[in-house]
Amino acid sequence: MSIIRQEEEPPAGNDKVCIGIALDGEDIRVAARAEGREIAQGSFPASPVGTAALLCYLADWQAPLRLAVATAGAAALGLALAVGAPHGREVFLVSTQTVHAASDLARYAERAI
């Protein structure tokens, strides 16, 4: 489990954080964007422990979240349901034929209406 890079300053006020989540083999890849720029990226193991760590990571954000999850099978759909459970989160299911990299998914969440 690692967050490769995270900006020191989280977004201010009610600015939304847009997060892309993609299952990539044995990893859950994550990228976060706010105010038009990437602010974090990282990965978690694609396991129950990794999913729990991802949920803790998402809970730590003090801003509304918009999540784009690449849908590549039942595991990805289950992950999308788990991350979208808390009230106030917007979750977009995105076909892996459209985008599959976590950074592209975060951009998708930024643009989605």
Wavefront OBJ file of the C-alpha trace (Angstrom):
o trace
v 0.000 0.000 0.000
v 1.493 3.253 -1.037
v 0.519 6.761 -1.894
v 3.225 7.781 -4.318
v 2.688 11.509 -4.167
v 0.361 13.781 -2.317
v 0.320 17.560 -2.340
v 0.863 19.207 1.005
v -2.252 21.385 0.739
v -5.610 19.632 0.271
v -8.247 21.531 -1.677
v -9.856 24.363 0.241
v -13.506 24.720 1.115
v -16.088 22.658 -0.688
v -13.959 21.939 -3.750
v -14.519 18.403 -4.911
v -11.740 15.886 -5.077
v -11.972 13.673 -8.172
v -10.528 10.200 -7.793
v -9.939 7.566 -10.428
v -9.838 3.927 -9.328
v -8.729 1.049 -11.534
v -8.109 -2.620 -10.833
v -4.817 -3.491 -12.489
v -3.903 -7.135 -11.952
v -2.948 -7.500 -8.301
v -3.251 -3.767 -7.568
v -5.914 -1.135 -7.098
v -4.493 1.995 -8.749
v -5.694 5.378 -7.490
v -5.195 8.934 -8.757
v -6.684 12.082 -7.240
v -7.265 15.491 -8.845
v -8.506 18.788 -7.500
v -8.624 22.288 -8.915
v -7.526 20.977 -12.323
v -4.322 19.252 -11.227
v -3.239 15.847 -9.998
v -2.662 15.917 -6.266
v -2.001 12.263 -5.426
v -1.527 8.821 -6.873
v -0.842 5.446 -5.408
v -1.830 1.822 -5.192
v -3.286 -0.717 -2.817
v -3.283 -4.519 -3.044
v -6.351 -5.971 -4.761
v -7.350 -7.893 -1.644
v -9.736 -7.413 1.275
v -6.930 -5.713 3.245
v -6.148 -3.410 0.308
v -9.823 -2.551 -0.151
v -10.099 -1.708 3.557
v -6.999 0.512 3.276
v -8.497 2.241 0.217
v -11.735 2.906 2.113
v -9.716 4.452 4.976
v -7.764 6.564 2.479
v -11.005 7.848 0.938
v -12.520 8.542 4.365
v -9.551 10.790 5.212
v -10.439 13.320 2.513
v -12.174 16.331 4.042
v -13.853 17.303 0.764
v -16.744 15.942 -1.309
v -15.582 13.085 -3.543
v -16.359 12.259 -7.163
v -15.114 8.778 -8.004
v -14.705 7.168 -11.417
v -14.227 3.414 -11.250
v -13.188 1.329 -14.249
v -15.638 -1.531 -14.602
v -13.744 -4.627 -15.610
v -15.724 -7.484 -14.126
v -17.537 -8.327 -10.925
v -14.617 -7.362 -8.664
v -14.604 -3.818 -10.042
v -18.369 -3.496 -9.615
v -18.103 -4.685 -6.017
v -15.326 -2.162 -5.417
v -17.455 0.628 -6.920
v -20.317 -0.252 -4.571
v -17.979 -0.285 -1.566
v -16.323 3.072 -2.286
v -19.618 4.770 -3.109
v -21.441 3.713 0.037
v -20.867 6.845 2.182
v -23.441 9.601 1.732
v -22.448 12.493 -0.507
v -20.115 10.633 -2.845
v -20.713 10.568 -6.564
v -19.588 7.392 -8.314
v -19.244 6.957 -12.065
v -18.841 3.505 -13.586
v -16.620 3.802 -16.632
v -16.103 1.182 -19.303
v -12.519 0.006 -19.562
v -12.892 0.415 -23.311
v -13.152 4.171 -22.697
v -10.366 4.627 -20.143
v -8.603 2.353 -17.706
v -5.659 4.278 -16.199
v -6.422 5.761 -12.769
v -5.218 9.222 -13.837
v -7.545 9.186 -16.873
v -10.414 8.087 -14.643
v -9.766 10.999 -12.266
v -9.955 13.372 -15.253
v -13.201 11.691 -16.275
v -14.652 12.311 -12.795
v -13.663 15.972 -13.117
v -15.555 16.355 -16.399
v -18.580 14.128 -15.757
v -21.866 15.947 -15.283
l 1 2 3 4 5 6 7 8 9 10 11 12 13 14 15 16 17 18 19 20 21 22 23 24 25 26 27 28 29 30 31 32 33 34 35 36 37 38 39 40 41 42 43 44 45 46 47 48 49 50 51 52 53 54 55 56 57 58 59 60 61 62 63 64 65 66 67 68 69 70 71 72 73 74 75 76 77 78 79 80 81 82 83 84 85 86 87 88 89 90 91 92 93 94 95 96 97 98 99 100 101 102 103 104 105 106 107 108 109 110 111 112 113
